[in-house]
Amino acid sequence: MDNQTAYLFVFDGFADWEPASALAELRRTFGFSVQTVGLTRNYVKSMGGLKILPDLLIGEAQPDLTGILIVPGGDAWMRGEMKEVTGLVKAVTGAGKPVAAICGDALLGTCGASR
């Protein structure tokens, strides 16, 4: 299988445990590489306290070259939609690639229907 890339959207307060198993299996079983995608180039801190420096800005992501986009849950979704993420989700699905919105809030937030 060709080496594919999984994009993981990271942001302050994302639920770090939600994508963990999926990423481990994508890497171990299917040979995926992982790139983190953020709104800025600044470190983000997950709910569990992990500090992550995004590999890419959302605008640098290449939807046609990714194998999957993973969007975890987190408190940010309670504040409403992140339009940049909605655009990326639409671009990835438009390229015929899957999107995994792991938590209900992430799913609602990426389609602009959050609480």
N, C-alpha and C positions, 0 to 999 in steps of 0.2 A: 504494500500500500504506500502511496506517495505520502511524504511527510506533510501533514496538515497542521494548521494553527487554530487553536481555540482562543477566542478573545474573551477575557473576563473583565466586565465593567466594574471598576472599583471607585468608591467614594467614601467620604467620612461617615462612619457608622454602619458600613455594610456588614451583613451577617456572614462572617468569614467561614463558618462551619457549613453553610449551605452548599457552596460549590465544591467543597473539599473532596468528597468521594468521586464526584463526576470527573474532576480534573485528574485525580489519581488514576482512574481507569482509562481515561482518554490518553494519558501519557503512557501508562504501563502496558495496556492491552492493545491500543491502536496506534501508538507512536506519535501522538500529537505533540506539538510544542505549545506553549502557553504564552500569550502576551496580555499584559494588563492594559486596559484602556481607561483613561480618566478625563475629567473635565479640565484639569490643569496638569502641569508638570510637578506640582507640589506633592509631598508625601500626604497620604491619607491614612487615617487610623481606623481600623475595623472595630466592631463591637468588642472583640476579644483582645484589643490592644495591639494588634499587629500593625506595624508601620510599613506601608508599601509605596514605592515610587512608581507611578504608572510608566509603562514602556512607551505608550503612544497617547497622543491627544485624540479625542473622538474624531476630529477632522482628518487625522492621519490614517485612520483605519481604512482598510481596503476590503469592503464587503465581498467582492467577488473572489478574493483570495483566501478568505477564512473558511474553516470547516464548520464552525459553530460559534455563536455568541451566547455567553452565559451572563445573565443579569440576576444577581442575588437580591434578596430582600434587605431591608434596613430602615431605620427611622426616617431617612430623607424622603422616602415615598409618602410618608404621612403628611408631608408638607406640600405635596402636589407633584404634578408631572414635571419631568426634566426634558424639555423639548429637544435638546441635543440628542438625548438617548432615544427618544421617539424617532427622530430622523435616522439614527443608526439602525434601529430595529427595522424600520421600513426598508432601508437600503439592503440590509442583510437578507430579509425575507424576499425582497424584490430580486435578489441575485439567486434565489432558489435555495438558500442555506437556512438551516434551523436556528431557532432562538429558544433558549431555555430560560424562562422567567421562573425562578425557583419558588418564590414566595408569592402569595396572592397580592400583596402590596406592590411587588415588583411588576407583576403582570398588569395590574390596574394602573400603576404609575407610568409604564411605558406606553400605554395607549391613551393616556390623558383622562382616565376615569377613576383616579384615586379619590379617597374619601375627603 
